[in-house]
């Protein structure tokens, strides 16, 4: 089995590669590679799209990296390969991003990526640090993960999901902030599982062994 972590020059992938590689070894989930090769993405069994930076720049980078965009669309929407978007990688699953300028996303999950506006003015943006998950819907990726478990966030924009059933978990930051989204073979996590210690590693191993 092969898991491809897509490298489109959006952030440091070292910690993600290390965490996914460690858990793949522990649960016998095959090989994990970081790649910008569209052919590798096309034949991968699981696909991970990380992301760091502004939504428009990430879309531009993904579309400009040697056929990656088309390979990703084919693998996820046609071949139904299990997919995980992380941070901005999750946000790119949206219909539209409103960071700096309106930018079309992948359109896999209906909704918009909008600026975080806490109801309490003393709360800072970006939303940075640990926060407690609230599980909204059951999913295999939540095996041995429960409401109250905490994960690590760094973001200023969040995913306003159009269909409540596609928001699988949220956190409270003077208002609901989407933490996990999903449908069919697609998942997205706003937090960084690779930086979320044991809970993050559990989520990674659950994804690597997920066979929808």
C-alpha positions as CSV (number, residue, x, y, z in Angstrom):
1,X,0.0,0.0,0.0
2,X,1.2,3.5,-0.8
3,X,0.3,6.8,0.9
4,X,1.2,10.0,-1.0
5,X,1.8,13.2,0.8
6,X,1.5,15.9,-1.9
7,X,4.3,18.4,-2.1
8,X,3.3,21.6,-3.9
9,X,5.7,23.8,-2.0
10,X,3.2,24.8,0.6
11,X,4.8,24.4,4.0
12,X,7.4,22.3,5.7
13,X,6.4,18.6,5.2
14,X,9.1,17.1,7.5
15,X,6.8,16.6,10.6
16,X,4.0,15.2,8.5
17,X,6.3,12.8,6.7
18,X,7.7,11.7,10.1
19,X,4.3,11.2,11.8
20,X,2.7,9.4,8.9
21,X,5.7,7.2,8.3
22,X,5.9,6.2,12.0
23,X,2.2,5.3,12.1
24,X,2.3,3.4,8.8
25,X,5.1,1.3,10.2
26,X,3.2,0.6,13.4
27,X,0.0,-0.4,11.7
28,X,1.6,-2.1,8.7
29,X,0.1,0.4,6.3
30,X,2.8,0.2,3.7
31,X,5.0,3.0,2.3
32,X,4.6,6.8,2.8
33,X,6.2,9.1,0.3
34,X,6.3,12.9,-0.1
35,X,5.9,13.6,-3.8
36,X,5.1,16.2,-6.4
37,X,4.9,13.5,-9.1
38,X,1.4,13.3,-10.6
39,X,2.0,9.7,-11.6
40,X,2.7,8.7,-8.0
41,X,-0.4,10.5,-6.8
42,X,-2.4,8.7,-9.5
43,X,-1.4,5.3,-8.2
44,X,-1.5,6.0,-4.5
45,X,-3.9,4.1,-2.2
46,X,-4.3,7.0,0.3
47,X,-3.6,10.7,-0.4
48,X,-2.7,13.5,2.0
49,X,-2.9,17.2,1.1
50,X,-1.2,19.4,3.7
51,X,-1.2,23.2,3.4
52,X,0.3,26.2,4.9
53,X,-0.2,29.8,3.8
54,X,-2.9,31.8,2.1
55,X,-5.8,30.0,0.2
56,X,-5.3,31.7,-3.2
57,X,-1.5,31.1,-3.2
58,X,-2.1,27.4,-2.3
59,X,-4.6,26.9,-5.1
60,X,-2.2,28.6,-7.6
61,X,0.6,26.4,-6.4
62,X,-1.4,23.2,-6.6
63,X,-2.6,24.0,-10.2
64,X,0.9,25.0,-11.3
65,X,2.7,21.8,-10.2
66,X,3.1,19.5,-13.1
67,X,-0.4,17.9,-13.4
68,X,-0.9,17.4,-9.7
69,X,-4.3,19.2,-9.7
70,X,-5.7,16.9,-12.4
71,X,-4.2,13.8,-10.8
72,X,-5.6,14.7,-7.5
73,X,-9.1,15.3,-8.9
74,X,-9.0,12.0,-10.8
75,X,-7.8,9.9,-7.8
76,X,-10.3,11.3,-5.3
77,X,-13.4,12.0,-7.3
78,X,-13.3,9.3,-9.9
79,X,-11.2,6.5,-8.3
80,X,-12.5,7.3,-4.8
81,X,-9.1,6.9,-3.1
82,X,-9.2,7.8,0.6
83,X,-8.1,11.5,1.0
84,X,-7.1,13.6,4.0
85,X,-6.7,17.4,3.8
86,X,-4.8,19.1,6.6
87,X,-5.1,22.8,7.6
88,X,-5.2,24.8,4.3
89,X,-5.3,21.4,2.6
90,X,-8.7,20.9,4.3
91,X,-9.8,24.4,3.3
92,X,-9.1,23.8,-0.3
93,X,-11.9,21.2,-0.3
94,X,-14.4,24.1,-0.1
95,X,-16.4,25.6,-2.9
96,X,-14.9,29.0,-2.3
97,X,-12.2,30.7,-0.3
98,X,-12.5,34.3,0.8
99,X,-9.0,35.0,2.0
100,X,-7.7,38.2,0.4
101,X,-9.8,37.5,-2.8
102,X,-12.5,35.1,-3.7
103,X,-10.9,32.0,-5.1
104,X,-12.5,28.7,-6.2
105,X,-11.6,25.7,-4.2
106,X,-11.8,22.0,-5.2
107,X,-15.6,22.1,-4.6
108,X,-15.7,18.7,-2.9
109,X,-17.5,19.9,0.3
110,X,-20.0,22.7,0.0
111,X,-19.1,25.8,1.9
112,X,-16.9,28.8,2.2
113,X,-13.6,29.5,4.0
114,X,-14.1,32.8,5.9
115,X,-12.2,34.8,8.5
116,X,-12.5,33.7,12.1
117,X,-14.5,36.4,14.0
118,X,-14.8,35.4,17.7
119,X,-17.8,36.8,19.6
120,X,-15.4,37.7,22.4
121,X,-13.1,40.5,21.4
122,X,-10.4,39.4,23.8
123,X,-9.8,36.2,21.8
124,X,-7.0,36.6,19.3
125,X,-6.8,35.6,15.7
126,X,-5.1,33.5,14.5
127,X,-6.7,30.7,16.6
128,X,-3.4,29.2,17.8
129,X,-2.8,26.4,20.3
130,X,-4.7,23.4,21.8
131,X,-8.5,23.1,21.7
132,X,-10.9,20.4,22.7
133,X,-12.7,18.5,20.0
134,X,-16.5,18.1,20.0
135,X,-17.4,15.1,17.9
136,X,-20.6,15.9,15.8
137,X,-20.9,12.6,13.9
138,X,-19.4,9.1,14.1
139,X,-16.7,8.1,11.7
140,X,-14.0,5.4,11.6
141,X,-11.3,8.0,11.9
142,X,-12.6,8.7,15.4
143,X,-11.9,5.2,16.7
144,X,-10.5,5.7,20.3
145,X,-11.0,9.5,20.0
146,X,-13.7,11.2,22.0
147,X,-15.2,14.6,22.7
148,X,-12.8,16.5,25.0
149,X,-9.6,15.2,23.3
150,X,-7.5,18.1,22.2
151,X,-5.6,18.9,19.0
152,X,-3.3,21.7,17.9
153,X,-4.6,24.6,15.7
154,X,-2.9,27.5,13.8
155,X,-5.3,29.3,11.5
156,X,-7.0,32.6,10.9
157,X,-9.7,31.4,8.5
158,X,-12.2,28.5,9.0
159,X,-14.5,26.3,6.9
160,X,-18.2,27.4,7.1
161,X,-19.8,24.1,6.0
162,X,-23.0,24.4,4.1
163,X,-24.4,20.9,5.0
164,X,-24.3,20.2,8.8
165,X,-23.9,16.4,8.1
166,X,-20.5,17.1,6.5
167,X,-19.1,18.7,9.6
168,X,-17.8,15.8,11.7
169,X,-16.3,17.7,14.6
170,X,-15.8,21.3,15.8
171,X,-14.2,23.3,18.6
172,X,-15.4,26.3,20.6
173,X,-13.5,29.5,20.1
174,X,-16.2,32.0,21.2
175,X,-18.3,30.3,18.5
176,X,-18.1,27.1,16.6
177,X,-15.0,26.5,14.5
178,X,-15.1,23.5,12.1
179,X,-12.4,21.0,13.0
180,X,-13.1,17.9,10.9
181,X,-15.2,17.6,7.7
182,X,-15.9,14.6,5.5
183,X,-18.1,12.7,3.1
184,X,-17.6,9.5,1.1
185,X,-13.9,8.8,0.9
186,X,-12.9,12.4,1.8
187,X,-11.7,13.8,5.1
188,X,-10.3,17.2,6.2
189,X,-8.8,18.3,9.5
190,X,-8.3,22.0,10.3
191,X,-5.8,21.2,13.1
192,X,-2.4,19.6,12.6
193,X,-2.6,15.9,13.5
194,X,1.1,15.5,13.1
195,X,1.6,18.1,15.9
196,X,-1.2,16.8,18.1
197,X,0.7,14.2,20.1
198,X,-1.0,10.9,20.9
199,X,-4.5,12.0,19.7
200,X,-3.0,13.2,16.4
201,X,-1.1,9.9,15.9
202,X,-4.3,8.0,16.6
203,X,-6.2,9.9,14.0
204,X,-3.3,9.4,11.5
205,X,-3.3,5.6,12.1
206,X,-7.1,5.5,11.8
207,X,-6.9,7.2,8.4
208,X,-4.1,5.0,7.1
209,X,-6.1,1.9,8.0
210,X,-9.5,3.3,6.7
211,X,-11.0,1.4,3.8
212,X,-14.3,3.1,2.9
